[in-house]
Amino acid sequence: MPPVQVRSLPEDIYMQLVQAAKRDERSIAQQVTYYIKRGLEAQNESTQAAPVGVVDERTGEVYPSHKARRQAMLKRLRTFHETHGTVQVDIDEINKIIKEGHEERADRIMECLS
């Protein structure tokens, strides 16, 4: 992805961006990308817009954040457990869930250090 730098961003806009990123469980860069994409799609409503958010590769569903995707997955697991009595989860799926938020956590750490 090409880097983009924004200079002289007003402090109040930056703080709103930080709050929105925390609320949506995204890094600041991910939040900026989300807002830019959403704004461009709004300008070009005649074009079929790609989904914005987190896409579940297995189901194709789009969620507004990783947290929403995890909550939906846990709900499906609970329903499956109530219906079948047991839950069998593939080890690769468990590893994927654990690593899912790694990049966001790394971004937050780097923000704190700078």
Number of C-alpha atoms within 10 A of each C-alpha: 3 3 5 7 4 5 6 5 8 8 9 9 10 12 11 11 18 18 13 16 18 14 11 17 19 23 22 20 15 16 18 16 13 17 13 12 16 16 11 12 16 12 10 11 9 8 9 8 13 9 13 16 17 16 16 14 8 6 7 9 12 16 17 15 17 20 16 16 18 15 12 13 13 12 12 12 16 15 13 14 13 11 10 9 9 11 13 8 9 8 9 9 10 11 10 10 13 10 10 13 15 10 12 16 14 11 16 14 11 10 11 7 7 5
